[in-house]
Structures are given as structure tokens and as C-alpha cells.
Amino acid sequence: MLVLYHTLLQAFQYYQTISMGSFSIQKVVYYFKFWQGEIVRVPASGSDKEQILIPLKEFMKKQDELTKKDEMIDALQKKLSHLENLLELKNQRINELSTELQHYQQETEHTA
């Protein structure tokens, strides 16, 4: 990760609709935002070669969010595995009890 101190200029574009009586006009509005401080050069999404510059604080925030999500995924996978094991034990116990019930029914039929 390359951390730079830089002035970053971001250009934003949006459309504004102006209504005048029975017709409306849509115009493009541009505005710019300056940001100064530490920035990080990261790969652009979907591109291995292209890179973008983002503020370091934003990058660290996203990294923390990803770490928390990964931890949550791990915890949920452990819970799922535990519940699957419990389900397997339950099914084994049901099979054992069904077998015992069949043996008991057969014994009562022979003695009767």
C-alpha cells in the first residue's frame, strides 16, 4: 500500500431539471471538491492495471468494515457447522429410536 500526501480534486456531475410551465429543461451541473491529506493508491474495481486514489481514512474505514464482515462470516460458518452436527446427531437418535421401536413391536407381536 502506497500512502501519499496529496491534494485530490474530485469532479462531480449531476443533472438538474428545471420546469417552466408546460416544458422542462435538463441541464448538467458540475462541481468540484478538493481534498488534502494522505491518500492511498488502490486497484480500481474490476481492473488489475487501473488504479485510483482515495483518502487514507476512507481506505482504513473500508478495511475495518471488511475485517468485521469476515469475522461475522467466520462466526456464522462455525454456527452453521455446529447446527449441522446437531442435526446429524438428532437424525441418528431418531433412527436409533425407530429401530428400538420396531424391535419392541416385533417382540410384542411374537409374545401375543
MARBA-3410 file (N, C-alpha, C, O; in Angstrom, 1 decimal):
112
0.9,-1.2,0.0,0.0,0.0,0.0,0.9,1.2,0.0,1.8,1.4,0.9 ~ 0.7,2.1,-0.9,1.5,3.3,-1.1,0.6,4.5,-0.5,-0.4,4.8,-1.0 ~ 1.1,5.1,0.5,0.4,6.3,1.1,1.1,7.5,0.7,2.4,7.7,0.8 ~ 0.4,8.4,0.1,0.9,9.7,-0.4,0.2,10.9,0.3,-0.9,10.7,0.9 ~ 0.9,12.0,0.3,0.3,13.2,0.8,0.0,14.0,-0.4,1.0,14.4,-1.2
-1.2,14.3,-0.7,-1.6,14.9,-2.0,-2.8,15.7,-1.9,-3.6,15.6,-0.9 ~ -3.0,16.6,-2.8,-4.3,17.3,-3.0,-5.1,16.6,-4.0,-4.6,16.4,-5.2 ~ -6.2,16.2,-3.7,-7.1,15.4,-4.6,-8.2,16.2,-5.0,-8.9,16.8,-4.2 ~ -8.4,16.3,-6.3,-9.5,17.0,-6.9,-10.5,16.0,-7.4,-10.2,15.2,-8.2 ~ -11.7,16.1,-6.9,-12.8,15.2,-7.4,-13.8,16.1,-8.1,-14.2,17.2,-7.6
-14.2,15.6,-9.3,-15.2,16.3,-10.1,-16.5,15.5,-10.0,-16.5,14.3,-10.2 ~ -17.6,16.2,-9.8,-18.9,15.5,-9.7,-19.8,16.1,-10.7,-19.7,17.3,-11.1 ~ -20.7,15.3,-11.2,-21.6,15.7,-12.2,-23.0,15.2,-11.9,-23.1,14.1,-11.5 ~ -24.0,16.1,-12.0,-25.3,15.6,-11.8,-26.3,16.4,-12.7,-25.9,17.4,-13.3 ~ -27.5,15.9,-12.9,-28.4,16.5,-13.8,-29.5,17.3,-13.0,-30.0,16.8,-12.0
-29.8,18.5,-13.4,-30.8,19.3,-12.7,-31.9,19.6,-13.7,-31.7,20.0,-14.8 ~ -33.2,19.3,-13.3,-34.3,19.5,-14.2,-35.0,20.8,-13.7,-35.3,21.0,-12.6 ~ -35.2,21.7,-14.7,-35.9,23.0,-14.4,-37.2,23.0,-15.2,-37.2,22.8,-16.4 ~ -38.3,23.1,-14.4,-39.6,23.1,-15.1,-40.1,24.5,-15.2,-40.0,25.4,-14.3 ~ -40.6,24.8,-16.4,-41.1,26.1,-16.7,-42.5,25.9,-17.4,-42.5,25.7,-18.7
-43.5,26.0,-16.7,-44.8,25.9,-17.3,-45.0,24.5,-17.9,-45.0,23.5,-17.1 ~ -45.3,24.4,-19.2,-45.6,23.1,-19.8,-44.3,22.4,-20.3,-44.5,21.3,-20.9 ~ -43.2,22.9,-20.2,-42.0,22.2,-20.6,-40.9,22.3,-19.5,-40.9,23.1,-18.6 ~ -39.9,21.4,-19.6,-38.8,21.3,-18.6,-37.5,21.2,-19.4,-37.4,20.7,-20.5 ~ -36.5,21.7,-18.7,-35.1,21.7,-19.3,-34.3,20.9,-18.3,-34.4,21.1,-17.1
-33.4,20.1,-18.9,-32.5,19.4,-18.0,-31.1,19.8,-18.3,-30.6,19.8,-19.5 ~ -30.4,20.3,-17.3,-29.0,20.8,-17.5,-28.0,20.0,-16.7,-28.4,19.4,-15.6 ~ -26.8,19.9,-17.1,-25.8,19.2,-16.4,-25.1,20.2,-15.5,-24.7,21.3,-16.0 ~ -24.9,19.9,-14.3,-24.3,20.7,-13.3,-23.0,20.0,-12.9,-23.0,18.8,-12.5 ~ -21.9,20.8,-12.9,-20.6,20.2,-12.4,-20.2,20.9,-11.2,-20.4,22.2,-11.0
-19.6,20.2,-10.2,-19.0,20.9,-9.1,-17.7,20.1,-8.7,-17.6,18.9,-9.0 ~ -16.8,20.7,-8.1,-15.5,20.2,-7.7,-15.3,20.2,-6.2,-15.8,21.1,-5.5 ~ -14.6,19.2,-5.7,-14.4,19.1,-4.3,-12.9,18.8,-4.1,-12.3,17.9,-4.7 ~ -12.2,19.7,-3.4,-10.8,19.5,-3.1,-10.6,18.8,-1.8,-11.4,19.0,-0.8 ~ -9.7,17.9,-1.7,-9.4,17.2,-0.5,-7.9,17.1,-0.4,-7.1,16.8,-1.3
-7.4,17.5,0.8,-5.9,17.5,1.0,-5.6,16.6,2.2,-6.2,16.7,3.3 ~ -4.6,15.8,2.1,-4.2,14.9,3.1,-3.6,13.6,2.6,-3.2,13.6,1.4 ~ -3.5,12.6,3.4,-2.9,11.3,3.0,-3.9,10.5,2.1,-5.1,10.4,2.4 ~ -3.4,10.0,1.0,-4.2,9.3,0.1,-3.5,7.9,-0.2,-2.3,7.8,0.0 ~ -4.3,7.0,-0.7,-3.8,5.6,-1.0,-4.1,5.3,-2.4,-5.2,5.7,-2.9
-3.2,4.7,-3.1,-3.4,4.3,-4.5,-3.8,2.8,-4.4,-3.1,1.9,-3.9 ~ -5.1,2.5,-4.9,-5.6,1.2,-4.8,-6.1,0.8,-6.2,-6.4,1.6,-7.0 ~ -6.2,-0.6,-6.5,-6.7,-1.0,-7.8,-8.2,-0.6,-7.9,-8.9,-0.7,-7.0 ~ -8.5,-0.2,-9.1,-9.9,0.1,-9.4,-10.7,-1.2,-9.5,-10.1,-2.2,-9.9 ~ -11.9,-1.1,-9.1,-12.7,-2.3,-9.1,-12.9,-2.9,-10.6,-13.2,-2.1,-11.5
-12.6,-4.2,-10.7,-12.7,-4.8,-12.0,-11.6,-4.6,-12.9,-11.6,-5.0,-14.1 ~ -10.5,-4.0,-12.4,-9.3,-3.7,-13.2,-8.1,-4.1,-12.5,-7.9,-3.6,-11.4 ~ -7.2,-4.9,-13.1,-5.9,-5.2,-12.4,-4.9,-4.1,-12.7,-4.0,-3.9,-11.9 ~ -5.0,-3.4,-13.8,-4.0,-2.4,-14.2,-4.3,-1.0,-13.7,-3.4,-0.2,-13.4 ~ -5.6,-0.7,-13.8,-6.0,0.7,-13.4,-6.0,0.9,-11.9,-6.4,0.0,-11.2
-5.6,2.1,-11.5,-5.6,2.4,-10.1,-6.3,3.7,-9.8,-6.3,4.6,-10.7 ~ -6.8,3.9,-8.6,-7.5,5.1,-8.2,-6.8,5.6,-6.9,-6.2,4.8,-6.2 ~ -7.0,6.9,-6.6,-6.5,7.4,-5.4,-7.7,7.7,-4.5,-8.7,8.3,-4.9 ~ -7.6,7.2,-3.2,-8.7,7.5,-2.3,-8.1,8.0,-1.0,-6.9,7.6,-0.7 ~ -8.8,8.7,-0.1,-8.2,9.2,1.1,-7.9,8.0,2.0,-8.6,7.0,2.0
-6.8,8.1,2.8,-6.4,7.0,3.6,-7.4,6.7,4.7,-7.6,5.5,5.0 ~ -8.1,7.7,5.3,-9.1,7.4,6.3,-10.2,6.6,5.7,-10.7,5.7,6.4 ~ -10.6,6.9,4.5,-11.7,6.1,3.9,-11.3,4.7,3.6,-12.0,3.8,3.8 ~ -10.0,4.6,3.2,-9.5,3.2,2.9,-9.4,2.4,4.2,-9.8,1.2,4.2 ~ -8.9,3.0,5.3,-8.8,2.3,6.6,-10.2,1.9,7.1,-10.4,0.9,7.6
-11.2,2.8,6.9,-12.6,2.5,7.3,-13.1,1.3,6.5,-13.7,0.4,7.1 ~ -12.9,1.3,5.2,-13.4,0.1,4.4,-12.7,-1.1,4.8,-13.3,-2.2,4.8 ~ -11.4,-1.1,5.1,-10.6,-2.2,5.6,-11.2,-2.8,6.9,-11.4,-4.0,7.0 ~ -11.5,-1.9,7.8,-12.1,-2.3,9.1,-13.5,-2.9,8.8,-13.8,-3.9,9.5 ~ -14.3,-2.3,7.9,-15.6,-2.9,7.6,-15.4,-4.3,7.1,-16.2,-5.3,7.4
-14.5,-4.5,6.2,-14.2,-5.8,5.6,-13.8,-6.8,6.6,-14.2,-8.0,6.6 ~ -12.9,-6.4,7.5,-12.5,-7.3,8.6,-13.6,-7.7,9.5,-13.7,-8.9,9.8 ~ -14.5,-6.8,9.8,-15.6,-7.1,10.7,-16.6,-8.1,9.9,-17.1,-9.0,10.5 ~ -16.8,-7.8,8.6,-17.6,-8.7,7.9,-17.0,-10.1,7.8,-17.7,-11.1,7.9 ~ -15.7,-10.2,7.6,-15.0,-11.5,7.5,-15.2,-12.2,8.9,-15.4,-13.4,8.9
-15.0,-11.5,10.0,-15.2,-12.1,11.3,-16.6,-12.6,11.5,-16.9,-13.7,12.0 ~ -17.6,-11.9,11.0,-19.0,-12.3,11.1,-19.3,-13.5,10.3,-20.0,-14.4,10.7 ~ -18.7,-13.5,9.1,-18.9,-14.7,8.2,-18.3,-15.9,8.9,-18.9,-17.0,8.8 ~ -17.1,-15.8,9.5,-16.5,-16.9,10.2,-17.3,-17.4,11.3,-17.5,-18.6,11.5 ~ -17.8,-16.5,12.1,-18.7,-16.9,13.2,-20.0,-17.6,12.7,-20.4,-18.6,13.3
-20.6,-17.1,11.7,-21.8,-17.7,11.1,-21.5,-19.1,10.5,-22.3,-20.0,10.7 ~ -20.3,-19.2,9.9,-20.0,-20.6,9.4,-19.7,-21.6,10.5,-20.1,-22.7,10.4 ~ -19.2,-21.1,11.6,-19.0,-22.0,12.8,-20.3,-22.4,13.4,-20.5,-23.6,13.7 ~ -21.3,-21.4,13.5,-22.6,-21.7,14.0,-23.3,-22.7,13.0,-24.0,-23.7,13.5 ~ -23.2,-22.5,11.7,-23.8,-23.4,10.8,-23.3,-24.8,10.9,-24.0,-25.8,10.9
-22.0,-24.9,11.0,-21.3,-26.2,11.2,-21.8,-26.9,12.4,-22.1,-28.1,12.4 ~ -21.9,-26.2,13.5,-22.4,-26.7,14.8,-23.9,-27.2,14.6,-24.2,-28.3,15.1 ~ -24.7,-26.4,14.0,-26.1,-26.8,13.8,-26.2,-28.0,12.9,-27.1,-28.8,13.1 ~ -25.4,-28.1,11.9,-25.4,-29.2,11.0,-25.0,-30.5,11.8,-25.6,-31.6,11.6 ~ -24.0,-30.4,12.7,-23.7,-31.5,13.5,-24.8,-31.9,14.5,-25.1,-33.1,14.7
-25.5,-30.9,15.0,-26.6,-31.2,15.9,-27.7,-31.9,15.1,-28.4,-32.8,15.6 ~ -28.0,-31.5,13.9,-29.0,-32.1,13.1,-28.6,-33.5,12.8,-29.5,-34.4,12.8 ~ -27.4,-33.8,12.5,-26.9,-35.2,12.2,-27.1,-36.1,13.5,-27.6,-37.2,13.4 ~ -26.8,-35.5,14.6,-27.0,-36.3,15.9,-28.5,-36.6,16.1,-28.8,-37.7,16.6 ~ -29.3,-35.6,15.8,-30.7,-35.8,16.0,-31.3,-36.9,15.1,-32.0,-37.7,15.5
-30.8,-36.8,13.8,-31.2,-37.8,12.9,-30.8,-39.2,13.3,-31.5,-40.2,13.1 ~ -29.5,-39.3,13.8,-29.0,-40.6,14.3,-29.9,-41.1,15.5,-30.2,-42.3,15.5 ~ -30.2,-40.2,16.4,-31.0,-40.6,17.5,-32.4,-41.0,17.1,-33.0,-42.0,17.6 ~ -33.0,-40.3,16.1,-34.3,-40.7,15.6,-34.2,-42.1,15.0,-35.1,-43.0,15.2 ~ -33.2,-42.4,14.2,-33.0,-43.7,13.6,-32.9,-44.8,14.7,-33.4,-45.9,14.6
-32.1,-44.5,15.7,-31.9,-45.5,16.8,-33.3,-45.8,17.5,-33.6,-46.9,17.8 ~ -34.0,-44.7,17.8,-35.3,-44.9,18.5,-36.3,-45.6,17.6,-37.1,-46.4,18.1 ~ -36.2,-45.4,16.3,-37.1,-46.1,15.3,-36.8,-47.6,15.3,-37.7,-48.4,15.3 ~ -35.5,-47.9,15.3,-35.1,-49.3,15.3,-35.5,-49.9,16.6,-36.0,-51.1,16.6 ~ -35.3,-49.3,17.7,-35.8,-49.8,19.0,-37.3,-50.1,19.0,-37.8,-51.1,19.5
-38.0,-49.1,18.5,-39.5,-49.3,18.4,-39.9,-50.4,17.6,-40.8,-51.2,17.9 ~ -39.2,-50.6,16.4,-39.5,-51.8,15.6,-39.2,-53.1,16.3,-40.0,-54.0,16.2 ~ -38.1,-53.2,17.0,-37.8,-54.4,17.7,-38.8,-54.6,18.8,-39.2,-55.8,19.0 ~ -39.2,-53.6,19.5,-40.2,-53.7,20.6,-41.5,-54.2,20.0,-42.2,-55.1,20.6 ~ -42.0,-53.6,18.8,-43.2,-54.1,18.2,-43.1,-55.5,17.8,-44.1,-56.2,17.9
-42.0,-55.9,17.2,-41.8,-57.3,16.8,-41.9,-58.3,18.0,-42.5,-59.3,17.9 ~ -41.2,-57.9,19.1,-41.3,-58.7,20.3,-42.7,-58.8,20.9,-43.1,-59.9,21.3 ~ -43.4,-57.8,20.9,-44.8,-57.8,21.4,-45.7,-58.6,20.5,-46.6,-59.3,21.0 ~ -45.5,-58.6,19.2,-46.2,-59.4,18.2,-46.0,-60.9,18.4,-46.9,-61.7,18.4 ~ -44.7,-61.3,18.7,-44.4,-62.7,18.9,-44.9,-63.2,20.2,-45.2,-64.4,20.3
-44.9,-62.4,21.2,-45.4,-62.9,22.5,-46.9,-62.9,22.6,-47.4,-63.6,23.5 ~ -47.5,-62.2,21.8,-49.0,-62.1,21.8,-49.7,-63.3,21.1,-50.9,-63.3,21.1
END
